[in-house]
Amino acid sequence: MTNRDIDAAVSRNLRKLIARSGLPQHKVAERAGMYQSGLSRSLSGHREWRVQEVVSLAAMFDTTVERLAS
């Protein structure tokens, strides 16, 4: 699996979790210590995920980094 594949999996899984949560992107970004624009760009594949962002988002959604990346 390449980094691009991992980023795509993280984005796909996070989009599902965000939708289920009902939270707007700016609130998700705020809670994860990110800017909304960075979250949006990462979710759309225009920016690579940073490790700390994925760790924070996994904790926020009570999942693991491994599950987000699969």
Backbone atoms as SQL, in Angstrom:
CREATE TABLE atoms (id INTEGER PRIMARY KEY, chain TEXT, resi INTEGER, resn TEXT, atom TEXT, x REAL, y REAL, z REAL);
INSERT INTO atoms VALUES
  (1, 'A', 1, 'MET', 'N', 0.852, -1.182, 0.000),
  (2, 'A', 1, 'MET', 'CA', 0.000, 0.000, 0.000),
  (3, 'A', 1, 'MET', 'C', 0.900, 1.249, 0.000),
  (4, 'A', 2, 'THR', 'N', 0.628, 2.188, -0.872),
  (5, 'A', 2, 'THR', 'CA', 1.431, 3.409, -0.961),
  (6, 'A', 2, 'THR', 'C', 0.881, 4.475, -0.011),
  (7, 'A', 3, 'ASN', 'N', 1.664, 5.521, 0.194),
  (8, 'A', 3, 'ASN', 'CA', 1.199, 6.641, 1.021),
  (9, 'A', 3, 'ASN', 'C', -0.086, 7.244, 0.460),
  (10, 'A', 4, 'ARG', 'N', -0.165, 7.325, -0.855),
  (11, 'A', 4, 'ARG', 'CA', -1.368, 7.875, -1.499),
  (12, 'A', 4, 'ARG', 'C', -2.590, 7.002, -1.195),
  (13, 'A', 5, 'ASP', 'N', -2.388, 5.679, -1.211),
  (14, 'A', 5, 'ASP', 'CA', -3.480, 4.755, -0.881),
  (15, 'A', 5, 'ASP', 'C', -3.922, 4.923, 0.572),
  (16, 'A', 6, 'ILE', 'N', -2.959, 5.089, 1.456),
  (17, 'A', 6, 'ILE', 'CA', -3.258, 5.265, 2.881),
  (18, 'A', 6, 'ILE', 'C', -4.011, 6.571, 3.088),
  (19, 'A', 7, 'ASP', 'N', -3.531, 7.647, 2.474),
  (20, 'A', 7, 'ASP', 'CA', -4.222, 8.940, 2.583),
  (21, 'A', 7, 'ASP', 'C', -5.657, 8.837, 2.076),
  (22, 'A', 8, 'ALA', 'N', -5.852, 8.126, 0.964),
  (23, 'A', 8, 'ALA', 'CA', -7.197, 7.977, 0.399),
  (24, 'A', 8, 'ALA', 'C', -8.094, 7.194, 1.355),
  (25, 'A', 9, 'ALA', 'N', -7.555, 6.154, 1.977),
  (26, 'A', 9, 'ALA', 'CA', -8.342, 5.368, 2.931),
  (27, 'A', 9, 'ALA', 'C', -8.703, 6.200, 4.147),
  (28, 'A', 10, 'VAL', 'N', -7.742, 6.962, 4.670),
  (29, 'A', 10, 'VAL', 'CA', -8.009, 7.831, 5.820),
  (30, 'A', 10, 'VAL', 'C', -9.107, 8.826, 5.467),
  (31, 'A', 11, 'SER', 'N', -9.010, 9.438, 4.316),
  (32, 'A', 11, 'SER', 'CA', -10.023, 10.413, 3.884),
  (33, 'A', 11, 'SER', 'C', -11.387, 9.781, 3.768),
  (34, 'A', 12, 'ARG', 'N', -11.460, 8.629, 3.115),
  (35, 'A', 12, 'ARG', 'CA', -12.735, 7.929, 2.928),
  (36, 'A', 12, 'ARG', 'C', -13.375, 7.594, 4.279),
  (37, 'A', 13, 'ASN', 'N', -12.583, 7.044, 5.184),
  (38, 'A', 13, 'ASN', 'CA', -13.116, 6.652, 6.492),
  (39, 'A', 13, 'ASN', 'C', -13.491, 7.862, 7.338),
  (40, 'A', 14, 'LEU', 'N', -12.703, 8.919, 7.271),
  (41, 'A', 14, 'LEU', 'CA', -13.035, 10.120, 8.038),
  (42, 'A', 14, 'LEU', 'C', -14.283, 10.812, 7.498),
  (43, 'A', 15, 'ARG', 'N', -14.461, 10.840, 6.194),
  (44, 'A', 15, 'ARG', 'CA', -15.677, 11.437, 5.638),
  (45, 'A', 15, 'ARG', 'C', -16.914, 10.721, 6.184),
  (46, 'A', 16, 'LYS', 'N', -16.849, 9.388, 6.275),
  (47, 'A', 16, 'LYS', 'CA', -17.967, 8.626, 6.832),
  (48, 'A', 16, 'LYS', 'C', -18.205, 8.977, 8.294),
  (49, 'A', 17, 'LEU', 'N', -17.123, 9.021, 9.075),
  (50, 'A', 17, 'LEU', 'CA', -17.251, 9.326, 10.501),
  (51, 'A', 17, 'LEU', 'C', -17.772, 10.741, 10.734),
  (52, 'A', 18, 'ILE', 'N', -17.303, 11.682, 9.943),
  (53, 'A', 18, 'ILE', 'CA', -17.758, 13.068, 10.080),
  (54, 'A', 18, 'ILE', 'C', -19.242, 13.161, 9.741),
  (55, 'A', 19, 'ALA', 'N', -19.639, 12.498, 8.671),
  (56, 'A', 19, 'ALA', 'CA', -21.053, 12.519, 8.274),
  (57, 'A', 19, 'ALA', 'C', -21.931, 11.923, 9.375),
  (58, 'A', 20, 'ARG', 'N', -21.501, 10.801, 9.933),
  (59, 'A', 20, 'ARG', 'CA', -22.281, 10.155, 11.002),
  (60, 'A', 20, 'ARG', 'C', -22.368, 11.018, 12.251),
  (61, 'A', 21, 'SER', 'N', -21.306, 11.774, 12.504),
  (62, 'A', 21, 'SER', 'CA', -21.273, 12.589, 13.726),
  (63, 'A', 21, 'SER', 'C', -22.220, 13.771, 13.648),
  (64, 'A', 22, 'GLY', 'N', -22.492, 14.247, 12.424),
  (65, 'A', 22, 'GLY', 'CA', -23.340, 15.415, 12.253),
  (66, 'A', 22, 'GLY', 'C', -22.637, 16.729, 12.556),
  (67, 'A', 23, 'LEU', 'N', -21.351, 16.657, 12.870),
  (68, 'A', 23, 'LEU', 'CA', -20.594, 17.877, 13.167),
  (69, 'A', 23, 'LEU', 'C', -20.160, 18.554, 11.875),
  (70, 'A', 24, 'PRO', 'N', -20.187, 19.883, 11.845),
  (71, 'A', 24, 'PRO', 'CA', -19.652, 20.584, 10.670),
  (72, 'A', 24, 'PRO', 'C', -18.127, 20.459, 10.646),
  (73, 'A', 25, 'GLN', 'N', -17.561, 20.539, 9.460),
  (74, 'A', 25, 'GLN', 'CA', -16.115, 20.392, 9.315),
  (75, 'A', 25, 'GLN', 'C', -15.326, 21.352, 10.191),
  (76, 'A', 26, 'HIS', 'N', -15.785, 22.572, 10.339),
  (77, 'A', 26, 'HIS', 'CA', -15.000, 23.525, 11.118),
  (78, 'A', 26, 'HIS', 'C', -14.918, 23.106, 12.587),
  (79, 'A', 27, 'LYS', 'N', -15.957, 22.447, 13.102),
  (80, 'A', 27, 'LYS', 'CA', -15.935, 21.957, 14.485),
  (81, 'A', 27, 'LYS', 'C', -14.997, 20.757, 14.617),
  (82, 'A', 28, 'VAL', 'N', -15.034, 19.865, 13.636),
  (83, 'A', 28, 'VAL', 'CA', -14.134, 18.714, 13.640),
  (84, 'A', 28, 'VAL', 'C', -12.688, 19.205, 13.600),
  (85, 'A', 29, 'ALA', 'N', -12.420, 20.132, 12.709),
  (86, 'A', 29, 'ALA', 'CA', -11.063, 20.674, 12.584),
  (87, 'A', 29, 'ALA', 'C', -10.621, 21.337, 13.879),
  (88, 'A', 30, 'GLU', 'N', -11.485, 22.125, 14.455),
  (89, 'A', 30, 'GLU', 'CA', -11.165, 22.826, 15.699),
  (90, 'A', 30, 'GLU', 'C', -10.802, 21.834, 16.806),
  (91, 'A', 31, 'ARG', 'N', -11.611, 20.800, 16.949),
  (92, 'A', 31, 'ARG', 'CA', -11.373, 19.795, 17.997),
  (93, 'A', 31, 'ARG', 'C', -10.093, 19.003, 17.753),
  (94, 'A', 32, 'ALA', 'N', -9.690, 18.875, 16.485),
  (95, 'A', 32, 'ALA', 'CA', -8.474, 18.139, 16.144),
  (96, 'A', 32, 'ALA', 'C', -7.247, 19.046, 16.101),
  (97, 'A', 33, 'GLY', 'N', -7.435, 20.345, 16.370),
  (98, 'A', 33, 'GLY', 'CA', -6.313, 21.273, 16.349),
  (99, 'A', 33, 'GLY', 'C', -5.833, 21.626, 14.961),
  (100, 'A', 34, 'MET', 'N', -6.771, 21.646, 14.024),
  (101, 'A', 34, 'MET', 'CA', -6.455, 21.942, 12.626),
  (102, 'A', 34, 'MET', 'C', -7.246, 23.162, 12.169),
  (103, 'A', 35, 'TYR', 'N', -6.839, 23.688, 11.020),
  (104, 'A', 35, 'TYR', 'CA', -7.653, 24.676, 10.332),
  (105, 'A', 35, 'TYR', 'C', -8.659, 23.923, 9.471),
  (106, 'A', 36, 'GLN', 'N', -9.850, 24.509, 9.290),
  (107, 'A', 36, 'GLN', 'CA', -10.874, 23.873, 8.472),
  (108, 'A', 36, 'GLN', 'C', -10.381, 23.691, 7.041),
  (109, 'A', 37, 'SER', 'N', -9.632, 24.648, 6.533),
  (110, 'A', 37, 'SER', 'CA', -9.136, 24.541, 5.154),
  (111, 'A', 37, 'SER', 'C', -8.183, 23.355, 4.999),
  (112, 'A', 38, 'GLY', 'N', -7.359, 23.094, 6.006),
  (113, 'A', 38, 'GLY', 'CA', -6.451, 21.938, 5.962),
  (114, 'A', 38, 'GLY', 'C', -7.216, 20.631, 5.997),
  (115, 'A', 39, 'LEU', 'N', -8.238, 20.568, 6.842),
  (116, 'A', 39, 'LEU', 'CA', -9.075, 19.371, 6.902),
  (117, 'A', 39, 'LEU', 'C', -9.747, 19.134, 5.560),
  (118, 'A', 40, 'SER', 'N', -10.328, 20.170, 5.002),
  (119, 'A', 40, 'SER', 'CA', -11.019, 20.056, 3.724),
  (120, 'A', 40, 'SER', 'C', -10.070, 19.611, 2.617),
  (121, 'A', 41, 'ARG', 'N', -8.893, 20.202, 2.571),
  (122, 'A', 41, 'ARG', 'CA', -7.921, 19.851, 1.528),
  (123, 'A', 41, 'ARG', 'C', -7.423, 18.416, 1.682),
  (124, 'A', 42, 'SER', 'N', -7.240, 17.967, 2.920),
  (125, 'A', 42, 'SER', 'CA', -6.818, 16.583, 3.144),
  (126, 'A', 42, 'SER', 'C', -7.930, 15.603, 2.787),
  (127, 'A', 43, 'LEU', 'N', -9.156, 15.931, 3.180),
  (128, 'A', 43, 'LEU', 'CA', -10.283, 15.054, 2.861),
  (129, 'A', 43, 'LEU', 'C', -10.487, 14.917, 1.353),
  (130, 'A', 44, 'SER', 'N', -10.191, 15.973, 0.615),
  (131, 'A', 44, 'SER', 'CA', -10.396, 15.943, -0.840),
  (132, 'A', 44, 'SER', 'C', -9.170, 15.439, -1.607),
  (133, 'A', 45, 'GLY', 'N', -8.097, 15.110, -0.884),
  (134, 'A', 45, 'GLY', 'CA', -6.910, 14.566, -1.546),
  (135, 'A', 45, 'GLY', 'C', -5.948, 15.598, -2.096),
  (136, 'A', 46, 'HIS', 'N', -6.147, 16.862, -1.761),
  (137, 'A', 46, 'HIS', 'CA', -5.266, 17.923, -2.257),
  (138, 'A', 46, 'HIS', 'C', -4.124, 18.231, -1.299),
  (139, 'A', 47, 'ARG', 'N', -4.087, 17.527, -0.178),
  (140, 'A', 47, 'ARG', 'CA', -3.058, 17.745, 0.836),
  (141, 'A', 47, 'ARG', 'C', -2.870, 16.430, 1.573),
  (142, 'A', 48, 'GLU', 'N', -1.613, 16.072, 1.846),
  (143, 'A', 48, 'GLU', 'CA', -1.338, 14.844, 2.588),
  (144, 'A', 48, 'GLU', 'C', -1.711, 15.020, 4.053),
  (145, 'A', 49, 'TRP', 'N', -2.149, 13.935, 4.658),
  (146, 'A', 49, 'TRP', 'CA', -2.447, 13.945, 6.085),
  (147, 'A', 49, 'TRP', 'C', -1.163, 14.004, 6.874),
  (148, 'A', 50, 'ARG', 'N', -1.184, 14.722, 7.965),
  (149, 'A', 50, 'ARG', 'CA', -0.056, 14.745, 8.897),
  (150, 'A', 50, 'ARG', 'C', -0.357, 13.738, 9.996),
  (151, 'A', 51, 'VAL', 'N', 0.687, 13.078, 10.478),
  (152, 'A', 51, 'VAL', 'CA', 0.512, 12.012, 11.459),
  (153, 'A', 51, 'VAL', 'C', -0.279, 12.491, 12.671),
  (154, 'A', 52, 'GLN', 'N', 0.072, 13.633, 13.229),
  (155, 'A', 52, 'GLN', 'CA', -0.612, 14.114, 14.430),
  (156, 'A', 52, 'GLN', 'C', -2.086, 14.395, 14.178),
  (157, 'A', 53, 'GLU', 'N', -2.421, 14.834, 12.967),
  (158, 'A', 53, 'GLU', 'CA', -3.824, 15.070, 12.631),
  (159, 'A', 53, 'GLU', 'C', -4.609, 13.758, 12.664),
  (160, 'A', 54, 'VAL', 'N', -4.029, 12.730, 12.067),
  (161, 'A', 54, 'VAL', 'CA', -4.709, 11.437, 12.013),
  (162, 'A', 54, 'VAL', 'C', -4.844, 10.857, 13.418),
  (163, 'A', 55, 'VAL', 'N', -3.810, 11.002, 14.227),
  (164, 'A', 55, 'VAL', 'CA', -3.868, 10.522, 15.611),
  (165, 'A', 55, 'VAL', 'C', -4.972, 11.253, 16.375),
  (166, 'A', 56, 'SER', 'N', -5.027, 12.569, 16.236),
  (167, 'A', 56, 'SER', 'CA', -6.056, 13.367, 16.926),
  (168, 'A', 56, 'SER', 'C', -7.454, 13.005, 16.460),
  (169, 'A', 57, 'LEU', 'N', -7.630, 12.855, 15.164),
  (170, 'A', 57, 'LEU', 'CA', -8.953, 12.520, 14.625),
  (171, 'A', 57, 'LEU', 'C', -9.372, 11.107, 15.019),
  (172, 'A', 58, 'ALA', 'N', -8.438, 10.180, 15.038),
  (173, 'A', 58, 'ALA', 'CA', -8.762, 8.816, 15.473),
  (174, 'A', 58, 'ALA', 'C', -9.256, 8.835, 16.916),
  (175, 'A', 59, 'ALA', 'N', -8.561, 9.563, 17.777),
  (176, 'A', 59, 'ALA', 'CA', -8.977, 9.656, 19.180),
  (177, 'A', 59, 'ALA', 'C', -10.342, 10.329, 19.293),
  (178, 'A', 60, 'MET', 'N', -10.550, 11.367, 18.525),
  (179, 'A', 60, 'MET', 'CA', -11.810, 12.099, 18.571),
  (180, 'A', 60, 'MET', 'C', -12.991, 11.204, 18.208),
  (181, 'A', 61, 'PHE', 'N', -12.784, 10.318, 17.238),
  (182, 'A', 61, 'PHE', 'CA', -13.857, 9.435, 16.789),
  (183, 'A', 61, 'PHE', 'C', -13.774, 8.046, 17.437),
  (184, 'A', 62, 'ASP', 'N', -12.965, 7.943, 18.482),
  (185, 'A', 62, 'ASP', 'CA', -12.854, 6.715, 19.270),
  (186, 'A', 62, 'ASP', 'C', -12.543, 5.498, 18.382),
  (187, 'A', 63, 'THR', 'N', -11.539, 5.670, 17.540),
  (188, 'A', 63, 'THR', 'CA', -11.083, 4.580, 16.679),
  (189, 'A', 63, 'THR', 'C', -9.563, 4.581, 16.702),
  (190, 'A', 64, 'THR', 'N', -8.967, 3.754, 15.878),
  (191, 'A', 64, 'THR', 'CA', -7.506, 3.680, 15.816),
  (192, 'A', 64, 'THR', 'C', -7.013, 4.205, 14.480),
  (193, 'A', 65, 'VAL', 'N', -5.755, 4.570, 14.455),
  (194, 'A', 65, 'VAL', 'CA', -5.122, 4.996, 13.213),
  (195, 'A', 65, 'VAL', 'C', -5.176, 3.843, 12.203),
  (196, 'A', 66, 'GLU', 'N', -4.966, 2.645, 12.680),
  (197, 'A', 66, 'GLU', 'CA', -4.978, 1.468, 11.793),
  (198, 'A', 66, 'GLU', 'C', -6.335, 1.315, 11.117),
  (199, 'A', 67, 'ARG', 'N', -7.401, 1.519, 11.858),
  (200, 'A', 67, 'ARG', 'CA', -8.737, 1.403, 11.255),
  (201, 'A', 67, 'ARG', 'C', -8.998, 2.517, 10.247),
  (202, 'A', 68, 'LEU', 'N', -8.536, 3.729, 10.559),
  (203, 'A', 68, 'LEU', 'CA', -8.717, 4.821, 9.598),
  (204, 'A', 68, 'LEU', 'C', -7.964, 4.540, 8.302),
  (205, 'A', 69, 'ALA', 'N', -6.820, 3.897, 8.419),
  (206, 'A', 69, 'ALA', 'CA', -5.961, 3.658, 7.247),
  (207, 'A', 69, 'ALA', 'C', -6.333, 2.407, 6.458),
  (208, 'A', 70, 'SER', 'N', -7.317, 1.672, 6.933),
  (209, 'A', 70, 'SER', 'CA', -7.661, 0.422, 6.226),
  (210, 'A', 70, 'SER', 'C', -8.879, 0.575, 5.342);
